[in-house]
Amino acid sequence: MTTLRIEHPITDYDTWRRAFDSFAEARARGGVQGQRILRPLDDERYVCVDLDFPDAGAAERFLAFLRGSVWASPERAPALAGAPQTRILDLAG
């Protein structure tokens, strides 16, 4: 399993969550097999998202989609307050 970890500041969680939820179908088409949304206890204006994929190639393709089609558009990412930090991670064995 490969995980795409995304972290970034937001302006408002409810707005961010509605935008995130609106891409559920795109995540399914992109091969996302599981997801987790985490928020720091000391910062309500920050989110961490883990998206699980079957392999690194699927994670890389979905990251390219996010960069080119989602994060580049304020309308599609209305609560994004800074540049997302990303990493593609493999489960250590």
VOMAR-65103 format. One record per residue: residue number from 1; residue in one letter; x, y, z of N, C-alpha, C in turn. Coordinates in Angstrom, 1 decimal. Last residue first. Layout:
<atoms>
+-----+--------+--------+---------+--------+---------+----------+--------+--------+---------+--------+
! num ! residu ! n.east ! n.north !   n.up ! ca.east ! ca.north !  ca.up ! c.east ! c.north !   c.up !
+-----+--------+--------+---------+--------+---------+----------+--------+--------+---------+--------+
! NUM !      a !      X !       Y !      Z !       X !        Y !      Z !      X !       Y !      Z !
...
+-----+--------+--------+---------+--------+---------+----------+--------+--------+---------+--------+
</atoms>
This chain:
<atoms>
+-----+--------+--------+---------+--------+---------+----------+--------+--------+---------+--------+
! num ! residu ! n.east ! n.north !   n.up ! ca.east ! ca.north !  ca.up ! c.east ! c.north !   c.up !
+-----+--------+--------+---------+--------+---------+----------+--------+--------+---------+--------+
!  93 !      g !    8.2 !    -2.3 !    6.2 !     8.0 !     -3.6 !    6.6 !    9.1 !    -4.3 !    7.3 !
!  92 !      a !    6.4 !     0.7 !    5.7 !     7.6 !      0.1 !    6.0 !    7.4 !    -1.3 !    6.6 !
!  91 !      l !    4.4 !     1.7 !    3.1 !     4.4 !      1.1 !    4.4 !    5.7 !     0.4 !    4.6 !
!  90 !      d !    5.5 !     4.7 !    1.5 !     5.2 !      3.3 !    1.4 !    5.2 !     2.7 !    2.8 !
!  89 !      l !    4.3 !     7.9 !    0.5 !     4.9 !      7.1 !    1.5 !    4.5 !     5.6 !    1.2 !
!  88 !      i !    4.8 !    11.0 !   -0.8 !     4.3 !      9.7 !   -1.2 !    5.0 !     8.7 !   -0.3 !
!  87 !      r !    3.8 !    14.2 !    0.3 !     4.8 !     13.1 !    0.3 !    4.1 !    11.8 !   -0.1 !
!  86 !      t !    3.4 !    17.7 !    0.2 !     3.0 !     16.4 !   -0.1 !    4.2 !    15.4 !    0.1 !
!  85 !      q !    1.8 !    20.7 !    1.2 !     3.1 !     19.9 !    1.3 !    2.6 !    18.5 !    1.1 !
!  84 !      p !    0.1 !    23.3 !   -0.6 !     0.1 !     22.0 !    0.1 !    1.5 !    21.4 !    0.1 !
!  83 !      a !    0.4 !    26.7 !    0.1 !     0.8 !     25.6 !   -0.8 !    0.8 !    24.3 !    0.0 !
!  82 !      g !   -2.6 !    28.1 !    1.6 !    -1.2 !     28.0 !    1.4 !   -0.9 !    26.8 !    0.5 !
!  81 !      a !   -5.3 !    27.8 !    2.0 !    -4.6 !     29.0 !    2.5 !   -3.1 !    29.0 !    2.3 !
!  80 !      l !   -8.3 !    26.7 !    0.6 !    -6.8 !     26.5 !    0.7 !   -6.1 !    27.8 !    1.0 !
!  79 !      a !  -10.9 !    26.9 !    0.3 !   -10.4 !     27.2 !    1.6 !   -8.9 !    27.0 !    1.7 !
!  78 !      p !  -11.5 !    26.2 !   -2.4 !   -11.9 !     27.6 !   -1.9 !  -11.3 !    27.9 !   -0.5 !
!  77 !      a !  -10.7 !    24.8 !   -4.9 !   -10.0 !     24.7 !   -3.6 !  -10.3 !    26.0 !   -2.8 !
!  76 !      r !  -12.1 !    25.6 !   -7.1 !   -12.1 !     24.1 !   -6.7 !  -11.5 !    23.9 !   -5.4 !
!  75 !      e !  -11.6 !    28.3 !   -7.2 !   -13.0 !     27.8 !   -7.2 !  -13.1 !    26.4 !   -6.7 !
!  74 !      p !   -8.8 !    28.5 !   -7.5 !    -9.4 !     28.9 !   -6.2 !  -10.9 !    28.5 !   -6.1 !
!  73 !      s !   -6.9 !    26.0 !   -8.9 !    -8.2 !     26.8 !   -9.1 !   -8.8 !    27.2 !   -7.8 !
!  72 !      a !   -4.8 !    24.4 !   -8.4 !    -4.6 !     25.6 !   -9.2 !   -5.8 !    26.5 !   -9.4 !
!  71 !      w !   -5.8 !    22.2 !   -7.0 !    -5.2 !     23.3 !   -6.2 !   -4.9 !    24.5 !   -7.1 !
!  70 !      v !   -7.1 !    20.8 !   -9.3 !    -7.8 !     21.2 !   -8.1 !   -7.1 !    22.4 !   -7.4 !
!  69 !      s !   -5.5 !    20.3 !  -11.5 !    -6.9 !     20.5 !  -11.7 !   -7.7 !    21.0 !  -10.5 !
!  68 !      g !   -2.8 !    20.0 !  -10.9 !    -3.2 !     20.6 !  -12.2 !   -4.6 !    21.0 !  -12.2 !
!  67 !      r !   -2.6 !    18.8 !   -8.3 !    -1.8 !     20.0 !   -8.7 !   -2.4 !    20.7 !   -9.9 !
!  66 !      l !   -4.4 !    16.6 !   -8.6 !    -4.6 !     17.6 !   -7.6 !   -3.9 !    18.9 !   -8.0 !
!  65 !      f !   -3.1 !    15.2 !  -10.7 !    -4.5 !     15.7 !  -10.9 !   -4.7 !    16.8 !   -9.9 !
!  64 !      a !   -0.7 !    14.5 !   -9.4 !    -0.7 !     15.4 !  -10.6 !   -2.1 !    16.0 !  -10.9 !
!  63 !      l !   -1.8 !    12.8 !   -7.5 !    -1.1 !     14.0 !   -7.1 !   -1.0 !    15.0 !   -8.3 !
!  62 !      f !   -2.6 !    10.7 !   -9.1 !    -3.6 !     11.5 !   -8.4 !   -3.0 !    12.8 !   -7.9 !
!  61 !      r !   -0.1 !     9.8 !  -10.1 !    -1.1 !     10.3 !  -11.0 !   -2.2 !    11.1 !  -10.3 !
!  60 !      e !    1.0 !     8.9 !   -7.6 !     1.6 !     10.0 !   -8.4 !    0.7 !    10.6 !   -9.4 !
!  59 !      a !   -0.7 !     6.9 !   -6.9 !    -0.6 !      8.0 !   -6.0 !    0.0 !     9.2 !   -6.8 !
!  58 !      a !   -0.3 !     5.1 !   -9.0 !    -1.6 !      5.6 !   -8.8 !   -1.6 !     6.9 !   -7.9 !
!  57 !      g !    2.4 !     4.5 !   -8.5 !     2.0 !      5.1 !   -9.8 !    0.6 !     5.7 !   -9.6 !
!  56 !      a !    2.5 !     3.2 !   -6.0 !     3.0 !      4.5 !   -6.1 !    2.6 !     5.2 !   -7.4 !
!  55 !      d !   -0.6 !     1.4 !   -5.3 !     0.8 !      1.5 !   -5.7 !    1.2 !     2.9 !   -5.9 !
!  54 !      p !   -3.2 !     1.6 !   -4.3 !    -2.6 !      0.3 !   -4.4 !   -1.1 !     0.3 !   -4.7 !
!  53 !      f !   -3.4 !     4.2 !   -1.7 !    -3.5 !      3.7 !   -3.1 !   -2.9 !     2.3 !   -3.2 !
!  52 !      d !   -4.9 !     6.5 !    0.6 !    -4.2 !      5.2 !    0.3 !   -4.5 !     4.7 !   -1.1 !
!  51 !      l !   -4.3 !     9.6 !    1.8 !    -5.0 !      8.9 !    0.8 !   -4.2 !     7.6 !    0.4 !
!  50 !      d !   -4.5 !    11.7 !    4.5 !    -3.8 !     10.5 !    4.0 !   -4.7 !     9.8 !    3.0 !
!  49 !      v !   -4.1 !    15.1 !    5.3 !    -5.0 !     14.1 !    4.6 !   -4.1 !    12.9 !    4.2 !
!  48 !      c !   -4.4 !    17.6 !    7.6 !    -3.5 !     16.5 !    7.1 !   -4.4 !    15.5 !    6.5 !
!  47 !      v !   -5.0 !    21.1 !    8.0 !    -5.4 !     19.7 !    7.8 !   -4.3 !    18.8 !    7.3 !
!  46 !      y !   -5.6 !    24.0 !    9.9 !    -4.6 !     23.1 !    9.3 !   -5.2 !    21.7 !    9.1 !
!  45 !      r !   -6.9 !    25.5 !   11.8 !    -6.8 !     26.0 !   10.4 !   -5.7 !    25.3 !    9.7 !
!  44 !      e !   -6.7 !    24.8 !   14.4 !    -8.0 !     24.4 !   13.7 !   -7.9 !    24.8 !   12.2 !
!  43 !      d !   -4.3 !    23.6 !   16.2 !    -4.4 !     24.5 !   15.0 !   -5.6 !    24.1 !   14.2 !
!  42 !      d !   -3.8 !    21.7 !   18.2 !    -3.5 !     23.1 !   18.5 !   -3.6 !    24.1 !   17.3 !
!  41 !      l !   -4.4 !    19.3 !   17.1 !    -5.2 !     19.7 !   18.3 !   -5.0 !    21.2 !   18.5 !
!  40 !      p !   -4.5 !    19.0 !   13.6 !    -3.7 !     19.2 !   14.8 !   -4.6 !    19.7 !   15.9 !
!  39 !      r !   -6.5 !    16.5 !   12.0 !    -6.3 !     18.0 !   12.3 !   -5.5 !    18.1 !   13.6 !
!  38 !      l !   -6.9 !    14.3 !    9.3 !    -6.4 !     14.6 !   10.6 !   -6.3 !    16.1 !   10.8 !
!  37 !      i !   -8.6 !    12.0 !    7.5 !    -8.4 !     13.4 !    7.6 !   -8.0 !    13.6 !    9.1 !
!  36 !      r !   -7.9 !     9.3 !    5.4 !    -8.0 !      9.7 !    6.7 !   -7.8 !    11.2 !    6.7 !
!  35 !      q !   -9.0 !     6.7 !    3.1 !    -8.6 !      8.1 !    3.4 !   -8.8 !     8.4 !    4.9 !
!  34 !      g !   -8.6 !     4.2 !    0.6 !    -8.9 !      4.6 !    1.9 !   -8.4 !     6.0 !    2.2 !
!  33 !      q !   -8.1 !     4.0 !   -2.1 !    -8.7 !      2.8 !   -1.4 !   -9.1 !     3.1 !    0.0 !
!  32 !      v !   -8.2 !     5.7 !   -5.1 !    -8.1 !      5.9 !   -3.6 !   -8.8 !     4.7 !   -2.9 !
!  31 !      g !   -8.4 !     5.7 !   -7.8 !    -7.8 !      4.6 !   -7.2 !   -7.6 !     4.7 !   -5.7 !
!  30 !      g !   -9.6 !     7.7 !   -9.2 !    -8.2 !      7.8 !   -9.1 !   -7.5 !     6.6 !   -8.4 !
!  29 !      r !  -12.3 !     7.2 !   -8.8 !   -11.8 !      7.0 !  -10.1 !  -10.2 !     6.9 !  -10.1 !
!  28 !      a !  -12.4 !     8.1 !   -6.1 !   -12.7 !      6.7 !   -6.4 !  -12.1 !     6.4 !   -7.8 !
!  27 !      r !  -11.7 !    10.8 !   -6.4 !   -10.9 !     10.0 !   -5.6 !  -11.1 !     8.5 !   -5.9 !
!  26 !      a !  -13.9 !    11.6 !   -7.9 !   -12.6 !     11.7 !   -8.5 !  -11.6 !    10.8 !   -7.7 !
!  25 !      e !  -15.9 !    11.3 !   -6.0 !   -16.0 !     10.5 !   -7.2 !  -14.6 !    10.5 !   -7.9 !
!  24 !      a !  -15.2 !    13.2 !   -4.1 !   -15.3 !     11.8 !   -3.7 !  -15.2 !    10.9 !   -5.0 !
!  23 !      f !  -15.1 !    16.0 !   -4.3 !   -14.2 !     15.2 !   -5.1 !  -14.2 !    13.7 !   -4.8 !
!  22 !      s !  -16.7 !    17.1 !   -2.4 !   -17.2 !     17.2 !   -3.7 !  -16.3 !    16.4 !   -4.7 !
!  21 !      d !  -15.2 !    16.8 !    0.0 !   -16.3 !     15.9 !   -0.3 !  -16.8 !    15.9 !   -1.7 !
!  20 !      f !  -13.6 !    19.1 !   -0.3 !   -13.0 !     17.8 !   -0.3 !  -14.1 !    16.8 !   -0.6 !
!  19 !      a !  -15.6 !    21.1 !   -0.1 !   -14.8 !     21.0 !   -1.3 !  -14.2 !    19.6 !   -1.4 !
!  18 !      r !  -16.5 !    20.7 !    2.5 !   -17.4 !     20.6 !    1.4 !  -16.7 !    20.4 !    0.1 !
!  17 !      r !  -14.0 !    21.1 !    3.9 !   -14.6 !     19.8 !    3.9 !  -15.7 !    19.6 !    2.8 !
!  16 !      w !  -13.6 !    23.9 !    3.5 !   -12.7 !     22.9 !    3.0 !  -13.3 !    21.6 !    2.9 !
!  15 !      t !  -15.8 !    24.9 !    4.9 !   -15.7 !     25.1 !    3.5 !  -14.8 !    24.2 !    2.9 !
!  14 !      d !  -15.2 !    23.9 !    7.5 !   -16.4 !     23.5 !    6.9 !  -16.4 !    23.7 !    5.3 !
!  13 !      y !  -12.6 !    25.1 !    8.1 !   -12.8 !     23.7 !    7.9 !  -14.0 !    23.3 !    7.2 !
!  12 !      d !  -11.1 !    27.8 !    6.5 !   -12.3 !     27.4 !    7.2 !  -12.5 !    25.9 !    7.0 !
!  11 !      t !   -8.5 !    28.1 !    5.5 !    -9.2 !     29.3 !    6.0 !  -10.4 !    28.9 !    6.9 !
!  10 !      i !   -5.7 !    26.0 !    6.0 !    -7.0 !     26.3 !    5.4 !   -7.5 !    27.5 !    6.1 !
!   9 !      p !   -2.4 !    24.6 !    5.2 !    -3.3 !     25.5 !    6.0 !   -4.6 !    25.7 !    5.3 !
!   8 !      h !   -1.8 !    21.1 !    4.6 !    -1.8 !     22.5 !    4.3 !   -2.7 !    23.3 !    5.2 !
!   7 !      e !   -0.6 !    18.0 !    3.4 !    -0.8 !     18.9 !    4.6 !   -0.8 !    20.3 !    4.1 !
!   6 !      i !   -1.0 !    14.7 !    2.4 !    -1.1 !     16.1 !    2.0 !   -1.3 !    16.9 !    3.3 !
!   5 !      r !    0.4 !    11.6 !    1.4 !     0.1 !     12.5 !    2.6 !    0.1 !    13.9 !    2.1 !
!   4 !      l !   -0.5 !     8.8 !   -0.1 !    -0.2 !     10.2 !   -0.4 !   -0.6 !    11.0 !    0.8 !
!   3 !      t !    0.7 !     5.6 !    0.4 !    -0.1 !      6.6 !    0.9 !    0.4 !     8.0 !    0.4 !
!   2 !      t !    0.5 !     2.2 !   -0.7 !     1.1 !      3.5 !   -0.8 !    0.2 !     4.6 !   -0.3 !
!   1 !      m !    0.8 !    -1.2 !    0.0 !     0.0 !      0.0 !    0.0 !    0.9 !     1.2 !    0.0 !
+-----+--------+--------+---------+--------+---------+----------+--------+--------+---------+--------+
</atoms>
